[in-house]
Amino acid sequence: MVERAARFGDVKRRVLLSGGCVGALACTLLLAVPARAESLPQALVKAYQTNPQLNAERARQRATDENVPQALAGYRPQIAASLSAGLQAVRDQLPGNVIQTATLKPWQIGLTVTQTLFNGFKTANSVRVAELQVQSGREALRNVGQGVLLDAVTAYTNVLANQTLVEAQRANVAFLKETQAITQRRLNAGDVTPTDTAQAEARLNRGLADLNAAEVNLAVSQATYAQVIGNPPSQLRPAEPIDRLLPRSREEAIAFALREHPAVLAAGFDVDVASTSIRVAEGSLLPNVTVQGSVSKSRDTDTTLGTFGTDQASVIGQVTQPIYDGGTAASQTRQAKEVAAQSRLVLDQVRNQAKTAVVSAWVASEGAKIAVSASESEMKAAEVALAGVQKEAAGGQRTTVDVLNAQQDLISARARLIGAQRDRVVASYTLLSAIGRLDVKTLNLKTPDYLPEVHYHQVRDAWQGLRTPSGQ
């Protein structure tokens, strides 16, 4: 019996060392970081530069910029040239039954210049609408950028957490395999019953199933990472929360969101767009004043054969006052007023949503801090409990199932700690996004910031040209 007990104590010490590996896995994963590992800021830079959703939104904004030169075209003259030529047979019957025939080759060339002098302020208001649409679009672009960066943070931390969880589950499976082997040897020696081996085998199969589930989740998160960041993940560095960039109180966070969040600012510009559109619609009821100058030269166009050619030049002023158009302009004005009322309600709704998002993000961030602290304490206690149960089992005071239960408590605590650490990082970035400051400048990312105003100034006063500033 003494020899058997000594042998049992020796194998239990080996199991204890295996279980200790699971407990120390966090330190191992945090410290053993390869020199070429990718950090979270580097992943955010890649997403900011290459994400298709963000690049598509930038293209949309560049298209919106073109509304301004289109509106400014209303201030400029419209110039049109015309040219016509043909072949015409003429047969004139003159008094005294005199027949005169000719084959003409008529042609005419002309140039017409039309300048609008007044159109009910439609041009000025249309330019204002276009400029407000550009400002609203810029805020919408900034909001999409926030969403892409937050998606990148989530994808990064998911891969990191799932990688850590897979390693933890692998260590757990190694522990369970050794426990099952030890139990089988003890069964052969007559120290335990078949029930103990069945329990060890059942826990091993559960561990294998948990490992498979962790590997599946890792594969899914890696695919999502490649979609958002633009390349498959390699070795990732641990991600840290960004508490230094966050407001000090919930009230301060709400104030930041209502003042700076791009969705709120975009909704405010949309209100201005809708209000100015009312004046555009009302302009259809006001007079329209234009002046038109034209010159033309024609030859062989007189079918009476009385003249050979005609040269003309004219300047004509025209004033048009709409009197009744079937109610179209009135309906458009009423419609614009309803759209303006809708946009004001949408602004209130967006403000409420921003406030709710801040409160939710703040509570989640504070809760994540508590969860991490509690999970760390739980895991430390679970490690101590496993070590104690193993020692007691070596002395014959605990059974195999007690060791298995303690190991299961440890791996569950480790999984909760991994999830809490992941939630802690994501919650801090979510709060920064909720207040409207999740951007390249605030995060101090090492990449040039995309400046939409550069393209705007390139095209705003362009009078002609079919190519975009990028050469397309």
C-alpha positions in Angstrom: 0.0 0.0 0.0 2.9 2.4 0.8 4.4 1.8 -2.7 1.0 2.2 -4.4 0.4 5.5 -2.5 3.8 6.8 -3.4 3.2 6.0 -7.1 -0.2 7.7 -6.9 1.4 10.8 -5.3 3.9 11.0 -8.1 1.4 10.9 -10.9 -0.7 13.4 -9.1 2.2 15.8 -8.9 2.5 15.5 -12.7 -1.2 16.3 -13.0 -0.7 19.3 -10.7 2.0 20.7 -13.0 -0.3 20.2 -16.0 -3.1 22.0 -14.2 -0.8 24.8 -13.3 -0.1 25.4 -17.0 -3.7 26.2 -17.5 -3.6 28.7 -14.7 -0.4 30.4 -15.9 -1.6 30.5 -19.6 -2.6 34.2 -19.3 0.9 35.3 -18.4 2.4 33.1 -21.0 0.2 34.5 -23.8 0.7 38.1 -22.7 4.5 37.9 -22.4 5.5 35.6 -25.3 4.7 38.0 -28.1 6.7 37.6 -31.3 8.8 40.5 -32.5 6.8 40.9 -35.7 3.4 40.7 -34.0 0.7 43.1 -35.2 -0.7 45.6 -32.7 -4.2 47.0 -32.5 -3.1 50.5 -33.8 -1.5 48.9 -36.8 -4.7 46.9 -37.6 -6.7 50.1 -37.3 -4.4 51.8 -39.8 -4.9 49.0 -42.3 -8.7 49.2 -41.8 -8.7 52.9 -42.2 -6.7 52.8 -45.4 -8.2 49.7 -47.2 -11.7 49.0 -45.8 -14.1 48.8 -48.8 -17.1 50.2 -46.9 -15.1 53.3 -45.8 -13.6 53.8 -49.3 -17.1 53.5 -50.8 -18.3 56.2 -48.4 -15.4 58.5 -49.4 -16.4 58.1 -53.1 -20.0 58.9 -52.2 -18.8 62.1 -50.5 -16.7 63.1 -53.6 -19.9 62.6 -55.7 -21.8 64.8 -53.2 -19.1 67.5 -53.6 -20.1 67.8 -57.3 -23.5 69.2 -56.3 -21.9 72.5 -55.5 -20.4 73.3 -59.0 -23.7 72.1 -60.5 -25.6 74.6 -58.4 -23.0 77.4 -59.1 -23.6 76.8 -62.9 -26.8 78.7 -62.4 -24.8 81.9 -62.1 -22.9 81.3 -65.3 -24.0 81.9 -68.9 -25.2 79.1 -71.1 -23.5 79.1 -74.6 -24.7 77.0 -77.5 -23.5 76.8 -81.1 -25.6 75.5 -84.0 -24.7 74.4 -87.5 -27.0 73.1 -90.2 -26.5 72.2 -93.9 -28.4 70.3 -96.5 -29.6 70.1 -100.1 -33.0 71.7 -101.2 -34.8 71.8 -104.6 -36.9 74.8 -105.2 -39.6 75.4 -108.0 -41.2 78.9 -107.8 -44.1 79.9 -110.1 -44.0 83.6 -110.8 -46.7 85.9 -112.3 -47.2 85.2 -116.0 -46.7 81.5 -115.5 -43.0 82.0 -115.3 -41.4 79.0 -113.7 -38.2 79.4 -111.8 -36.3 76.4 -110.4 -33.1 76.1 -108.4 -31.1 73.6 -106.4 -30.0 75.2 -103.1 -27.3 74.1 -100.7 -28.5 75.9 -97.6 -26.3 76.2 -94.4 -26.6 78.1 -91.3 -24.2 78.7 -88.4 -25.1 80.5 -85.1 -24.1 81.2 -81.6 -26.5 81.9 -78.7 -25.5 83.1 -75.2 -28.2 83.0 -72.4 -27.6 84.6 -69.0 -30.1 84.3 -66.2 -30.3 87.6 -64.2 -32.9 86.6 -61.7 -34.7 83.4 -61.0 -36.4 83.9 -57.7 -33.1 83.4 -55.7 -33.2 79.7 -56.7 -29.6 79.6 -57.7 -28.4 81.2 -54.5 -30.5 78.9 -52.4 -29.5 75.9 -54.4 -25.9 76.6 -53.8 -26.6 76.9 -50.1 -28.4 73.5 -50.2 -25.5 71.9 -52.0 -23.0 73.3 -49.5 -25.1 72.0 -46.6 -25.3 68.6 -48.2 -21.5 68.5 -48.4 -21.2 69.3 -44.7 -23.8 66.7 -43.8 -22.0 64.2 -46.0 -18.7 64.8 -44.3 -20.3 64.1 -40.9 -21.9 60.9 -42.3 -18.4 59.9 -43.6 -16.9 60.5 -40.2 -19.6 58.4 -38.6 -18.9 55.5 -41.0 -15.2 55.9 -40.2 -16.1 55.5 -36.5 -18.1 52.4 -37.3 -15.3 50.8 -39.3 -12.7 51.5 -36.6 -15.0 50.0 -34.0 -15.6 47.0 -36.2 -11.8 46.6 -36.5 -11.4 46.8 -32.7 -14.1 44.2 -32.3 -12.6 41.9 -34.9 -9.1 42.3 -33.5 -10.1 41.5 -29.9 -12.3 38.6 -31.0 -9.4 36.9 -32.7 -7.1 37.6 -29.7 -9.6 36.3 -27.2 -10.4 33.2 -29.3 -6.7 32.4 -29.8 -6.2 32.6 -26.0 -9.3 30.5 -25.4 -8.1 27.8 -27.9 -4.8 27.6 -26.1 -6.6 27.3 -22.7 -8.8 24.6 -24.1 -5.8 22.7 -25.5 -4.1 22.9 -22.1 -7.4 21.7 -20.5 -7.5 18.7 -22.9 -3.9 17.8 -22.1 -4.8 17.9 -18.4 -7.8 15.7 -18.9 -5.9 13.2 -21.1 -3.3 12.8 -18.4 -6.0 12.5 -15.7 -7.8 9.8 -17.8 -4.5 7.9 -18.3 -3.8 8.1 -14.6 -7.2 6.9 -13.7 -6.9 4.0 -16.1 -3.6 2.9 -14.5 -5.2 3.2 -11.1 -8.1 1.0 -12.3 -5.7 -1.6 -13.5 -4.0 -1.4 -10.1 -7.3 -1.8 -8.3 -7.2 1.6 -6.6 -10.4 2.9 -8.3 -13.6 1.6 -9.8 -14.7 1.8 -13.5 -16.9 4.7 -12.5 -13.8 6.9 -12.0 -12.5 6.0 -15.5 -15.9 6.7 -17.0 -16.0 10.1 -15.3 -12.6 11.0 -16.6 -13.4 9.8 -20.1 -16.6 11.9 -20.1 -14.8 15.0 -19.0 -12.2 14.4 -21.7 -14.8 14.2 -24.4 -16.4 17.4 -23.1 -13.0 19.1 -23.2 -12.5 17.9 -26.8 -16.0 19.3 -27.7 -15.1 22.6 -26.0 -11.8 22.8 -27.9 -13.6 22.1 -31.2 -16.1 24.9 -30.5 -13.3 27.3 -29.6 -11.4 26.5 -32.8 -14.6 27.0 -34.8 -15.1 30.4 -33.2 -11.5 31.3 -33.9 -11.9 30.4 -37.6 -15.0 32.6 -37.8 -13.4 35.5 -36.1 -10.3 35.2 -38.3 -12.5 35.4 -41.4 -14.2 38.5 -40.0 -10.8 40.0 -39.3 -9.7 39.6 -42.9 -12.9 41.2 -44.1 -12.6 44.2 -41.9 -8.9 44.7 -41.7 -8.0 43.6 -45.2 -5.6 40.7 -44.4 -5.7 37.5 -42.3 -4.5 37.8 -38.7 -1.1 36.6 -37.7 0.3 37.0 -34.2 -1.6 39.7 -32.4 -0.3 41.8 -29.5 -2.5 42.3 -26.4 -4.9 45.1 -26.7 -5.3 47.7 -24.0 -8.3 49.9 -23.0 -8.1 53.6 -23.8 -9.4 55.0 -20.5 -7.0 58.0 -20.9 -9.1 59.3 -23.8 -12.5 58.9 -22.2 -14.6 61.5 -20.3 -14.4 61.6 -16.5 -18.2 61.4 -15.9 -21.3 60.2 -17.6 -22.7 63.8 -17.8 -19.5 64.9 -19.5 -19.8 62.0 -22.0 -23.4 63.0 -22.8 -22.4 66.6 -23.4 -19.6 65.5 -25.7 -22.0 63.3 -27.7 -24.6 66.0 -28.2 -22.0 68.5 -29.3 -19.6 66.4 -31.3 -21.1 63.1 -32.5 -21.1 63.0 -36.3 -24.6 61.6 -36.5 -26.0 64.5 -34.5 -24.1 67.1 -36.5 -25.2 65.4 -39.8 -28.9 65.5 -38.7 -28.4 69.2 -37.8 -27.1 70.0 -41.3 -30.0 68.0 -42.8 -32.4 70.3 -41.0 -30.7 73.3 -42.6 -30.9 71.6 -46.0 -34.6 71.0 -45.6 -35.2 74.6 -44.4 -33.3 76.1 -47.4 -35.1 73.8 -49.8 -38.3 75.5 -48.9 -36.9 78.8 -50.3 -35.8 76.9 -53.4 -39.4 75.7 -53.9 -40.8 79.2 -53.3 -38.5 80.6 -55.9 -40.6 78.9 -58.6 -43.4 81.4 -57.8 -41.2 84.5 -58.5 -40.3 86.2 -61.8 -37.6 84.9 -64.0 -35.4 87.4 -65.9 -33.0 86.4 -68.7 -31.1 88.1 -71.4 -30.1 86.3 -74.6 -27.7 87.3 -77.3 -27.3 85.5 -80.6 -25.4 85.9 -83.9 -26.0 83.8 -87.0 -24.9 83.5 -90.6 -27.0 81.7 -93.3 -26.7 81.1 -97.0 -29.2 79.7 -99.6 -32.0 79.6 -97.0 -34.5 81.9 -98.9 -36.8 79.7 -101.0 -38.1 82.7 -102.9 -34.6 83.1 -104.3 -34.8 86.8 -103.4 -31.7 86.8 -101.2 -28.5 84.8 -101.2 -27.5 85.1 -97.6 -28.5 86.6 -94.2 -26.4 87.8 -91.3 -28.2 88.4 -88.0 -27.3 89.6 -84.5 -29.7 90.2 -81.6 -30.0 90.9 -77.9 -33.3 90.0 -76.2 -34.3 90.5 -72.6 -37.2 88.4 -71.3 -39.2 88.5 -68.1 -41.4 85.6 -67.2 -43.9 85.6 -64.3 -45.6 82.4 -63.4 -49.3 82.9 -62.9 -50.7 79.4 -62.6 -48.9 76.1 -63.1 -51.6 73.7 -62.1 -50.5 73.8 -58.4 -47.1 72.2 -58.9 -45.0 74.9 -57.2 -47.5 75.3 -54.3 -47.4 71.5 -53.7 -43.6 71.4 -53.8 -43.5 74.2 -51.3 -45.8 72.4 -48.9 -43.9 69.2 -49.4 -40.6 71.0 -48.6 -42.1 72.3 -45.3 -43.2 68.8 -44.3 -39.8 67.5 -45.0 -38.3 70.2 -42.9 -40.6 69.3 -40.0 -39.6 65.7 -40.4 -35.9 66.5 -40.3 -36.4 68.4 -37.1 -38.0 65.4 -35.5 -35.3 63.2 -36.8 -32.7 65.5 -35.2 -34.5 65.1 -31.9 -34.5 61.3 -32.4 -30.8 61.2 -33.2 -30.0 63.2 -30.1 -32.0 60.8 -28.0 -30.2 57.9 -29.6 -26.8 59.4 -29.0 -27.6 60.0 -25.4 -28.9 56.4 -25.0 -25.8 55.1 -26.7 -23.5 57.0 -24.3 -25.3 55.8 -21.2 -25.2 52.2 -22.5 -21.5 52.5 -23.4 -20.7 54.1 -20.1 -22.5 51.4 -18.0 -20.9 48.7 -20.2 -17.5 50.2 -19.7 -17.9 50.4 -15.9 -19.4 47.0 -15.7 -16.5 45.5 -17.7 -14.0 46.9 -15.2 -15.8 45.1 -12.4 -16.1 41.9 -14.5 -12.3 41.8 -15.1 -11.5 42.3 -11.5 -14.0 39.6 -10.4 -12.8 37.2 -13.0 -9.2 37.6 -12.0 -10.0 36.9 -8.4 -12.1 33.9 -9.4 -9.3 32.5 -11.5 -6.7 32.9 -8.8 -9.1 31.2 -6.3 -9.8 28.4 -8.8 -6.0 27.8 -9.2 -5.6 27.5 -5.5 -8.6 25.3 -5.2 -7.3 22.9 -7.9 -3.9 22.7 -6.3 -5.5 21.9 -3.0 -7.8 19.3 -4.4 -5.0 17.6 -6.2 -2.9 17.4 -3.0 -5.8 16.1 -1.1 -6.5 13.5 -3.8 -2.9 12.4 -3.6 -3.4 11.7 0.1 -6.6 9.8 -0.6 -9.0 12.5 0.8 -10.5 13.5 -2.6 -11.8 11.5 -5.5 -11.1 11.7 -9.2 -14.4 13.6 -9.8 -13.3 16.2 -7.3 -10.2 16.9 -9.3 -12.2 17.0 -12.5 -14.7 19.4 -11.0 -11.9 21.7 -9.8 -10.3 21.6 -13.2 -13.6 22.5 -14.9 -14.1 25.4 -12.5 -10.6 26.7 -13.4 -11.1 26.5 -17.2 -14.6 28.1 -16.8 -13.0 30.9 -14.8 -10.3 31.3 -17.4 -12.9 31.6 -20.2 -14.8 34.2 -18.2 -11.6 36.2 -17.7 -10.7 36.1 -21.4 -14.2 37.3 -22.3 -14.1 40.0 -19.6 -10.8 41.3 -20.9 -12.1 41.3 -24.4 -15.2 43.2 -23.3 -13.2 45.7 -21.4 -11.2 46.8 -24.5 -14.3 46.8 -26.8 -16.3 48.8 -24.2 -13.7 51.5 -23.9 -13.6 52.0 -27.7 -17.4 51.8 -27.9 -17.7 54.7 -25.4 -15.2 56.7 -27.4 -17.3 56.1 -30.5 -20.5 57.0 -28.6 -19.1 60.5 -27.8 -17.9 61.0 -31.4 -14.2 60.8 -31.0 -13.2 57.5 -32.4 -11.0 58.8 -35.2 -7.4 58.9 -36.5 -6.5 62.1 -34.8 -7.8 61.2 -31.3 -6.2 57.7 -31.5 -3.0 59.2 -32.8 -2.8 56.5 -35.5 0.3 56.7 -37.8 -1.5 57.3 -41.0 -2.6 60.5 -42.9 -6.1 61.5 -42.1 -8.5 61.5 -45.1 -9.5 65.2 -45.7 -12.7 65.4 -47.7 -12.4 69.2 -48.1 -9.4 68.7 -50.4 -11.5 67.2 -53.1 -14.2 69.8 -52.4 -11.9 72.7 -53.1 -10.6 71.0 -56.2 -14.0 70.8 -57.9 -16.0 73.7 -56.4 -15.0 76.3 -58.9 -14.3 74.0 -61.9 -15.9 75.4 -65.0 -15.1 72.5 -67.2 -13.2 69.2 -67.5 -14.4 65.6 -67.6 -11.7 64.0 -65.5 -11.8 63.8 -61.8 -9.0 65.2 -59.7 -7.7 61.6 -59.3 -7.4 61.3 -63.1 -10.4 59.0 -63.8 
